[in-house]
Amino acid sequence: MLSIGMGNFIIALAKVIDIVLTVYMWIIVARALISWVNPDPYNKIVIFLYRVTEPVLRPIRRIIPRHNLPIDFAPLVVLLAIIFLQYFLVQTMIQAARGF
């Protein structure tokens, strides 16, 4: 009985992680889209997007310098990492939970 409950808990946790990753993916997409225009830096939505995404994007920008390129590849790297986590981590958790 305990193992069934543990399996359900892990599946629920995996689904919550999947939802959080999906929401963060859309936040990254929104951040990338607003970077194409000249957004008002005092807009609360713009401030939120920068505060939520910059701690993740900044270290990637240090690893992958732009070298005067007009394209910032950091959001793409984050999106690929999120997709990897969704397909590997979440799916592994669900498969492991079904083994309980």
Order of alpha helices (4+ residues) and beta strands (2+ residues): alpha-alpha-alpha-alpha
